[in-house]
Amino acid sequence: MDSMEPAVNEAMRCALGGRVQDLQLLFEGAAGNNQEQARPLILAQDMLGRDALFFACIAGHSEMVKELVKYGANVNQQTPRGYLPLHCSAAWGQLEVLKTLVDLGGDMMAVNFLGEKATDVALRYNKTECADFLVWAEAKQSLKASIIHTQQTITDPDKIPGKLTKDQKLQINNACKAKNEWLEHAKNPTTKDFMEQRQQLEATIQALFTKLNTPSFPIFAGIFFFMQTEGRQKGLALKRSRQRENQQTLIQAPISILHYEDWSPFPSCLELYTKRN
């Protein structure tokens, strides 16, 4: 066997073939007590740093993805080059898997060593449906984050240069509540709908302080300035940190594995994938 060839274990074979029942047998077995022995199988990685979850994503097996996460796979596991299962699913155009990963908490903002989000990878490989879905999901997440961050910010005196009155806080919370209700009941909302709802939330609350015509208006203006600045700074810091880590890993990586993308089937798994088809 080539020393660079990854060891392909039974969990990876199950994941690539979508054999959910076989995976369940690995964990539950006849006596139902195999979990401690089987868990290392789904956490084991190949030479590119991918575990069984990555192969389920590459092959497009949504139910297998759910099972692997149930048994302990990390939906946001990154390879040394920063690829997540989301990136791999996007590269292969596996739309249903993308939806499953997002529902399970997949980090759509995570970037690979090229600074690409899963959306960028989908666009790079012309997976239009995947890119459209991810843009939609990001817009939805952005509205949710705006609501939560607004509610948290107005209760934290360290984040705003002043003190809001009880009535002002109540009105802001009511505005956030209205957007949460919209999220719950909106039928088939579009990306544009999410963006408009967020803009409406910001405009509504800013209008509140404008009408009050009090010195408190700059306080609220500061909330969104803080939110935007803090989010941008955290995002850039995280991106730079990941890029430094991934670059260092690449320097240390064997040259032969650099010829493969992290979403590519790699020696043994390529053979398995070919047999599956």
Contacts in CASP RR format, 6 or more apart in sequence:
PFRMAT RR
TARGET T0000
AUTHOR 0000-0000-0000
METHOD contacts of the structure
MODEL  1
MDSMEPAVNEAMRCALGGRVQDLQLLFEGAAGNNQEQARPLILAQDMLGR
DALFFACIAGHSEMVKELVKYGANVNQQTPRGYLPLHCSAAWGQLEVLKT
LVDLGGDMMAVNFLGEKATDVALRYNKTECADFLVWAEAKQSLKASIIHT
QQTITDPDKIPGKLTKDQKLQINNACKAKNEWLEHAKNPTTKDFMEQRQQ
LEATIQALFTKLNTPSFPIFAGIFFFMQTEGRQKGLALKRSRQRENQQTL
IQAPISILHYEDWSPFPSCLELYTKRN
2 267 0 8 1.000
4 47 0 8 1.000
4 254 0 8 1.000
4 256 0 8 1.000
4 257 0 8 1.000
4 267 0 8 1.000
5 47 0 8 1.000
5 266 0 8 1.000
5 267 0 8 1.000
5 268 0 8 1.000
6 45 0 8 1.000
6 46 0 8 1.000
6 47 0 8 1.000
6 48 0 8 1.000
6 266 0 8 1.000
6 267 0 8 1.000
6 268 0 8 1.000
6 269 0 8 1.000
7 44 0 8 1.000
7 46 0 8 1.000
7 268 0 8 1.000
8 46 0 8 1.000
8 268 0 8 1.000
8 269 0 8 1.000
8 272 0 8 1.000
9 41 0 8 1.000
9 44 0 8 1.000
9 52 0 8 1.000
10 22 0 8 1.000
10 26 0 8 1.000
10 41 0 8 1.000
11 23 0 8 1.000
11 26 0 8 1.000
11 38 0 8 1.000
11 41 0 8 1.000
11 42 0 8 1.000
11 44 0 8 1.000
11 52 0 8 1.000
11 68 0 8 1.000
12 44 0 8 1.000
12 46 0 8 1.000
12 51 0 8 1.000
12 52 0 8 1.000
12 55 0 8 1.000
12 269 0 8 1.000
12 272 0 8 1.000
13 19 0 8 1.000
13 272 0 8 1.000
14 20 0 8 1.000
14 22 0 8 1.000
14 23 0 8 1.000
14 26 0 8 1.000
14 52 0 8 1.000
14 64 0 8 1.000
15 23 0 8 1.000
15 52 0 8 1.000
15 53 0 8 1.000
15 55 0 8 1.000
15 56 0 8 1.000
15 59 0 8 1.000
15 61 0 8 1.000
15 64 0 8 1.000
15 68 0 8 1.000
16 55 0 8 1.000
16 56 0 8 1.000
16 58 0 8 1.000
16 59 0 8 1.000
16 269 0 8 1.000
16 272 0 8 1.000
16 273 0 8 1.000
16 276 0 8 1.000
17 59 0 8 1.000
17 61 0 8 1.000
17 64 0 8 1.000
17 272 0 8 1.000
17 276 0 8 1.000
18 56 0 8 1.000
18 59 0 8 1.000
18 61 0 8 1.000
18 63 0 8 1.000
18 64 0 8 1.000
19 64 0 8 1.000
20 61 0 8 1.000
20 63 0 8 1.000
20 64 0 8 1.000
20 67 0 8 1.000
23 64 0 8 1.000
23 67 0 8 1.000
23 68 0 8 1.000
23 71 0 8 1.000
24 67 0 8 1.000
26 34 0 8 1.000
26 38 0 8 1.000
26 41 0 8 1.000
27 34 0 8 1.000
27 35 0 8 1.000
27 38 0 8 1.000
27 39 0 8 1.000
27 71 0 8 1.000
28 34 0 8 1.000
28 35 0 8 1.000
35 71 0 8 1.000
38 71 0 8 1.000
39 71 0 8 1.000
39 72 0 8 1.000
41 52 0 8 1.000
42 51 0 8 1.000
42 52 0 8 1.000
42 53 0 8 1.000
42 68 0 8 1.000
42 71 0 8 1.000
42 72 0 8 1.000
42 73 0 8 1.000
43 51 0 8 1.000
43 72 0 8 1.000
43 73 0 8 1.000
44 51 0 8 1.000
44 52 0 8 1.000
45 51 0 8 1.000
46 266 0 8 1.000
46 269 0 8 1.000
47 254 0 8 1.000
47 257 0 8 1.000
47 266 0 8 1.000
48 79 0 8 1.000
48 80 0 8 1.000
48 81 0 8 1.000
48 257 0 8 1.000
48 260 0 8 1.000
48 262 0 8 1.000
48 266 0 8 1.000
49 79 0 8 1.000
49 80 0 8 1.000
49 262 0 8 1.000
50 79 0 8 1.000
50 83 0 8 1.000
50 88 0 8 1.000
50 262 0 8 1.000
50 266 0 8 1.000
51 73 0 8 1.000
51 77 0 8 1.000
52 68 0 8 1.000
52 73 0 8 1.000
53 65 0 8 1.000
53 68 0 8 1.000
53 69 0 8 1.000
53 73 0 8 1.000
53 74 0 8 1.000
53 75 0 8 1.000
53 77 0 8 1.000
53 85 0 8 1.000
54 77 0 8 1.000
54 79 0 8 1.000
54 85 0 8 1.000
54 88 0 8 1.000
54 262 0 8 1.000
54 263 0 8 1.000
55 269 0 8 1.000
56 64 0 8 1.000
56 65 0 8 1.000
56 68 0 8 1.000
56 97 0 8 1.000
57 65 0 8 1.000
57 85 0 8 1.000
57 86 0 8 1.000
57 88 0 8 1.000
57 89 0 8 1.000
57 92 0 8 1.000
57 94 0 8 1.000
57 97 0 8 1.000
57 101 0 8 1.000
58 88 0 8 1.000
58 89 0 8 1.000
58 92 0 8 1.000
58 94 0 8 1.000
58 263 0 8 1.000
58 265 0 8 1.000
58 273 0 8 1.000
59 94 0 8 1.000
59 273 0 8 1.000
59 276 0 8 1.000
60 89 0 8 1.000
60 92 0 8 1.000
60 94 0 8 1.000
60 96 0 8 1.000
60 97 0 8 1.000
61 97 0 8 1.000
62 96 0 8 1.000
62 97 0 8 1.000
62 99 0 8 1.000
62 100 0 8 1.000
65 85 0 8 1.000
65 97 0 8 1.000
65 100 0 8 1.000
65 101 0 8 1.000
65 104 0 8 1.000
66 100 0 8 1.000
66 104 0 8 1.000
69 75 0 8 1.000
69 104 0 8 1.000
75 85 0 8 1.000
75 101 0 8 1.000
75 104 0 8 1.000
75 105 0 8 1.000
75 106 0 8 1.000
76 84 0 8 1.000
76 85 0 8 1.000
76 105 0 8 1.000
76 106 0 8 1.000
76 107 0 8 1.000
76 110 0 8 1.000
77 84 0 8 1.000
77 85 0 8 1.000
78 84 0 8 1.000
78 110 0 8 1.000
78 242 0 8 1.000
79 262 0 8 1.000
80 246 0 8 1.000
80 249 0 8 1.000
80 250 0 8 1.000
80 253 0 8 1.000
81 112 0 8 1.000
81 113 0 8 1.000
81 246 0 8 1.000
81 249 0 8 1.000
81 250 0 8 1.000
81 262 0 8 1.000
82 110 0 8 1.000
82 111 0 8 1.000
82 112 0 8 1.000
82 113 0 8 1.000
82 242 0 8 1.000
82 246 0 8 1.000
82 262 0 8 1.000
83 112 0 8 1.000
83 262 0 8 1.000
83 263 0 8 1.000
84 106 0 8 1.000
84 107 0 8 1.000
84 110 0 8 1.000
84 112 0 8 1.000
84 118 0 8 1.000
85 97 0 8 1.000
85 101 0 8 1.000
85 106 0 8 1.000
86 98 0 8 1.000
86 101 0 8 1.000
86 102 0 8 1.000
86 106 0 8 1.000
86 107 0 8 1.000
86 108 0 8 1.000
86 110 0 8 1.000
86 118 0 8 1.000
87 110 0 8 1.000
87 112 0 8 1.000
87 116 0 8 1.000
87 118 0 8 1.000
87 121 0 8 1.000
87 262 0 8 1.000
87 263 0 8 1.000
88 262 0 8 1.000
88 263 0 8 1.000
89 97 0 8 1.000
89 98 0 8 1.000
89 101 0 8 1.000
89 118 0 8 1.000
89 130 0 8 1.000
90 98 0 8 1.000
90 118 0 8 1.000
90 119 0 8 1.000
90 121 0 8 1.000
90 122 0 8 1.000
90 125 0 8 1.000
90 127 0 8 1.000
90 130 0 8 1.000
90 131 0 8 1.000
90 134 0 8 1.000
91 121 0 8 1.000
91 122 0 8 1.000
91 124 0 8 1.000
91 125 0 8 1.000
91 127 0 8 1.000
91 261 0 8 1.000
91 263 0 8 1.000
92 127 0 8 1.000
92 263 0 8 1.000
93 122 0 8 1.000
93 125 0 8 1.000
93 127 0 8 1.000
93 129 0 8 1.000
93 130 0 8 1.000
94 130 0 8 1.000
95 129 0 8 1.000
95 130 0 8 1.000
95 133 0 8 1.000
98 118 0 8 1.000
98 130 0 8 1.000
98 133 0 8 1.000
98 134 0 8 1.000
99 133 0 8 1.000
102 108 0 8 1.000
102 134 0 8 1.000
102 137 0 8 1.000
108 117 0 8 1.000
108 118 0 8 1.000
108 119 0 8 1.000
108 134 0 8 1.000
108 137 0 8 1.000
108 138 0 8 1.000
108 141 0 8 1.000
109 117 0 8 1.000
109 138 0 8 1.000
109 235 0 8 1.000
110 117 0 8 1.000
110 118 0 8 1.000
110 242 0 8 1.000
111 117 0 8 1.000
111 239 0 8 1.000
111 242 0 8 1.000
111 243 0 8 1.000
112 121 0 8 1.000
112 246 0 8 1.000
112 262 0 8 1.000
113 242 0 8 1.000
113 243 0 8 1.000
113 246 0 8 1.000
113 247 0 8 1.000
113 250 0 8 1.000
115 239 0 8 1.000
115 243 0 8 1.000
116 124 0 8 1.000
117 134 0 8 1.000
118 130 0 8 1.000
118 134 0 8 1.000
119 131 0 8 1.000
119 134 0 8 1.000
119 135 0 8 1.000
119 138 0 8 1.000
121 263 0 8 1.000
122 128 0 8 1.000
122 130 0 8 1.000
122 131 0 8 1.000
122 134 0 8 1.000
123 131 0 8 1.000
132 191 0 8 1.000
135 191 0 8 1.000
136 190 0 8 1.000
136 191 0 8 1.000
136 194 0 8 1.000
139 191 0 8 1.000
139 194 0 8 1.000
139 195 0 8 1.000
140 183 0 8 1.000
140 189 0 8 1.000
140 194 0 8 1.000
142 194 0 8 1.000
142 195 0 8 1.000
142 198 0 8 1.000
143 179 0 8 1.000
143 183 0 8 1.000
143 194 0 8 1.000
143 195 0 8 1.000
143 197 0 8 1.000
143 198 0 8 1.000
143 201 0 8 1.000
144 183 0 8 1.000
146 198 0 8 1.000
146 201 0 8 1.000
146 202 0 8 1.000
146 227 0 8 1.000
147 176 0 8 1.000
147 179 0 8 1.000
147 180 0 8 1.000
147 201 0 8 1.000
149 227 0 8 1.000
150 172 0 8 1.000
150 176 0 8 1.000
150 201 0 8 1.000
150 205 0 8 1.000
150 223 0 8 1.000
150 227 0 8 1.000
151 172 0 8 1.000
151 173 0 8 1.000
151 176 0 8 1.000
153 159 0 8 1.000
153 160 0 8 1.000
153 223 0 8 1.000
153 226 0 8 1.000
153 227 0 8 1.000
154 160 0 8 1.000
154 164 0 8 1.000
154 169 0 8 1.000
154 172 0 8 1.000
154 173 0 8 1.000
154 223 0 8 1.000
155 169 0 8 1.000
157 163 0 8 1.000
159 223 0 8 1.000
159 226 0 8 1.000
160 219 0 8 1.000
160 220 0 8 1.000
160 222 0 8 1.000
160 223 0 8 1.000
160 226 0 8 1.000
161 218 0 8 1.000
161 219 0 8 1.000
161 222 0 8 1.000
162 216 0 8 1.000
162 219 0 8 1.000
163 219 0 8 1.000
164 172 0 8 1.000
164 216 0 8 1.000
164 219 0 8 1.000
164 220 0 8 1.000
165 216 0 8 1.000
168 208 0 8 1.000
168 209 0 8 1.000
168 212 0 8 1.000
168 216 0 8 1.000
171 205 0 8 1.000
171 208 0 8 1.000
172 205 0 8 1.000
172 208 0 8 1.000
172 220 0 8 1.000
175 201 0 8 1.000
175 204 0 8 1.000
175 205 0 8 1.000
175 208 0 8 1.000
176 201 0 8 1.000
179 197 0 8 1.000
179 200 0 8 1.000
179 201 0 8 1.000
182 197 0 8 1.000
183 197 0 8 1.000
186 193 0 8 1.000
202 224 0 8 1.000
205 220 0 8 1.000
206 217 0 8 1.000
206 220 0 8 1.000
206 221 0 8 1.000
206 224 0 8 1.000
208 220 0 8 1.000
209 216 0 8 1.000
209 217 0 8 1.000
209 219 0 8 1.000
209 220 0 8 1.000
209 221 0 8 1.000
210 217 0 8 1.000
250 258 0 8 1.000
257 266 0 8 1.000
260 266 0 8 1.000
264 270 0 8 1.000
265 272 0 8 1.000
265 273 0 8 1.000
END
